Amino acid sequence: MANRAFLFPGQGSQYVGMTEKLKQFPEAMKFVSRANDILGFDIASLMENGPADELKQTENTQPALVATSCAWLSVIKGKGTKCDIALGHSLGEYSALYCAGAMSFETTLKLVRRRGELMRGATSSIPGTMGAIIRLDKSKIEDICKKASELGVCEPANFNSSEQIVVSGETDAVGKAMKLAKEAGARMARLLPVSAPFHSSLMNPVADEFAKNINSADIIDAEIPVISNCNAKPVQKAGDIRENLIKQINSPVLWEKSILVAISQGTDYFLEVGAKNVLTGLNKRIVPNLTTENVETIFSD
């Protein structure tokens, strides 16, 4: 049975200066340099110096976060720390698959760069966004999405914990959902700083197009189980990995369920590998009785 899981963050964890704490590890910084070579532009400078508006564009955010997670992974593996199971939040699933040996660093970076490009392109003519709702029942949020859908697409997108659910869709509809959630008694309901309506049916064209990239990519069986966002099931077979990565684009992220599945597999310790501590905070709400740490805190100067 597994007893240690690595968690990999997704979009929203990026920040200018996200490589600063990695500078104490020269081997890790080689990953950042390699990212420049693989992508063909100076993403290292963007990660270190910004500007923030450019870093938060999804085609830049996605490879920046993956490069940071992979660099941190090299640090902890270099110290002999390994995991028995891996999972990542949305974009973080790619870092988890790299961790599990299912794809190379180059393949991973190229896929997430293409993923971001397609997501951005698909939303250029459709106003889309996401919004987080705190402390409101799942059933009420589902009802709110139905009412808000009178103004356009509005769907649950991330089931992060019993207290936090994210909705996604067209800008006016999501804005309406935030208003309705506040009226229904939500502790908080606010729009998120993202540039696309991720994990909604608006992403259907992206899933269809991205399938070409996934199916032609060099993906092999994973060495350890990776829990997929779209169904919260541990997978290792390359065919299952491909199918789930395509579904992930336009399906909700079942994060809370994924964490509970990891626990059912014997996990009693979680380590967040990457920028910030968003998943650490979520985990402490989902499983407050288990230990969750993050690398930026462990290795802070």
N, C-alpha and C positions, 0 to 999 in steps of 0.2 A: 504493500500500500504506500501511496505517496505521502510525504510529510512536509515537503517544501514546494511552494509555487512561486513563480516569478510573474509579476504583473507589469504590463507595458502600457503606458498612457497614450491617449489619442488626442485629437485636435482640441485645442483650448489650453493645453499645458505649455505651449510655446511662449517664450519671452526673450526679449533682447538681452544677451549676456548668458544664454543657456549653456554655453560651453566653458564658462569661466571656471567652474569647479573641476572641470576635466583637465585643466591645464597642468595640474599637479601629476598627471599620468601621461607621459610622452607616448606610450604605446596606444593609449586611447585616442590621443589627438591624431594619430595616423589614420584613424577611421574618418575623421572630419576632413583631412586632406584628401583621402581617397574619394570622399563624396564629391569634392570639387572636380576631380578627374572624371568620375563616372557620369556626372550630370552635365559637365561642360560649362559650368559657370561658378562664380565664387559664392557658394552657399555658406561657406565658413564665415565670411565677412558679414553676411546677412544675419547669421545666427549670433554673432558677437556684437555687431554694431547697429543692426537694423538698417533702414527705418522700420518701426513696428508695423506700419501700414502695409509695407511690402512683405514682411515676414508672415503676416496673418493671411495673405492670399493663399488659398488652399493648395495651389500647385507648388508653393514654396514651403508652407507649413508641414505638409506631409513628409517630404524627404528630410526636412530639418529635424523633426521629432524622431523619425526612424534612425537617422544617423546618430543622434544623441543617445538613444536607447542602446543601439549596437555598441557604441563606444563605452558606455557604462557597463554593458554586459562583459566586454573584454576585461574591464577592471575586476569585476567580482569573480569571473572565471579564473583570472590570473591569480587570485588569492585562494583558489581551490573550492569556491562555493558553486554548487550546481543545484539544479532543480529537478523535480520529478514530474512536474506538469507545468504548462505555461498557458497564459491567456492574456489577451490584450483588448483594450477598449476601442472598438471600431478600427481606426487606423492602426492601433497598437497590435492588432491581430497579426499584422505583417511582421512586426518585430518579434512576436512570439514564435512565428513560424521560422524566422531566421534562427532564433534561439534553439529551436527544436531540430535544426539541420535540414529543414524541408526546402530551403532555397538559399542561395548565396547572397552575400551583401550586395553585390552588383545587381542581381536579379530583383532583390527586394526594393532597392532604391529606385530602379527604373520603373518598376510596377507602380509604386506609390506616386512617383512624379507623373506618370501617365494617368493614374487614377484622379489625381488632383486637377490635371489639365482638362480631362473629360467632364468632371463635375463642374468646373468653372464654366466651361464652354456651354454646357447644357442649360445653365441658369442665366446666361447673358440676356435672354429675352423673357425670362420668367422671374419676377420678383419672388425670392424665396428666403426663408430664414428659419430659425429654431428658437424655442423658448422653454425655459425651465420652470417647473411648477413644484413648489415645496409644500409638503404636508397637506395633501388632498387625496382622498381615496381614488384608487385606480378606476373604479366604476364611474365616479363623478367626472374624472378627466376624460374618459371615453365618451361620456355624454356631452361634455363641453366641446370636444373635437367634432362631434356630429353637428352641433349647433353652429359652430364656427365655420363649418364646411359650406354653409350658405354663401360665404364670401370667396370660396376657393378651397383647394386641398388643405386639410389639416388633420394630421394623424399622429398617434403616439409613436415615438421614434427610439427613445432610450428608456428602458426600465432599469434605472441605475440603482435604486433602493426602494424600500417601501415608502420612503419619505420624499424621493426625488424622481420625477418622471419628466422627460423632455418630449415636447411635441414639435413637429416639423411640417412645413408646407409653404403655401403662398403667403406673402408678407401680410396682407390685410387680414387673412384668416387667422394666422398665428397671433397677430396683434389683438384680434377679437377674443381669441382663446385666453390670452393673458388677462384681459379685462374681466371675462366671465369667471376665471379662476379666482381672481381677487374677490369678486362679488360672492363666490361660493365659499369663501373662508380660507383660501390658501394662505399659508404663512408668507409666501413670497411667490411672485410670478413675474419673470422678467425675460426680455429678449436676450439671446446670446450673441457674442461677437463672432459670428461665422458668416461665410460668404456664399452659402448654398444650403438648400433644404435637404440635408443628408438623411438617409434611411427612410425616405418617403417614396410614394409612387411617382413623384416627379422625377425620380432618378431612374425610372424604367429604361429610357433611351440610353443612359450611361451604362447600366448593367448589360444591355444588349451589345453595346460597342466594346465595353471593357472585357467581355467574354472572349473576344478575339485575342487580346493580350494575355489573359490568364491561360487560355488553352494552348498558346504557343510558347509560354514561359517554361523555363527549366525548373520544374517542381518535382520533388521526389518524396518518398515516404518519410514521415517525421520519425526521429529517433525516440521521442517521448510524446505523450498525448498533448494535444493543443485543444482547448475548449473553444468551439466556434461560437461567434456572437449570434448567428442567426437561429441556432437551435439549442444552444447550451449543451452540446454533446461533445465528448472527447473524440478527436479523430487523429489518425496517423496516415491513412492511405492517401496517396497523391490525388487520386480521383475524387475522393470526398473533399479534400482541401480545395481543389479547383472549383467544385460545385458550390461549396459554402462561401468562397470569396466572391463569387458572382452574385449569389443571393444576398450577401451582406450589404451590397450597395443600396438596395431598395427595401430592405427588411429591418424591423426594429432590432436594436441591440438588447439582448436579454442578459444584462450584466449581473443583476442580483442573482438570477437563477444560475448563471455560470459560476459565480463564487460559491453558491451552495452545492453545486455539483462537484467543484474542486474539493470541498470539505467532505462530501460523501465518498470521494476517492482517497480519503485519509489525510488531506492537507491540514496541518496545524500551525503553519508559519507562512506568511506572505511577505515578499519583498518587491516593492515597486522599483522598476529599473528604467529610469528616464527622468525627464524634466519635471520639476515641481512635485507636489504630493497630493494631487487630486484624487487618485485612486486609494491612497492611504486613508484620506478623510472619508471616502465612501465606505471603505471596508470597515472602518471603526463603527459605522452606523449599522452595517449589515451583520457583522460578526464581532461585537465589542469584546467578546471573551477570548478571542484569538489575537496573536501578535501579528501586526503589520508594520513594516518599516519601509523607508524609502532611501535610495542610495545617496541623494543629495544631502540628507541629514547625517547619515552614517559617516560620509566622507567629507563633511564640511570642515573648513580650516578652523 
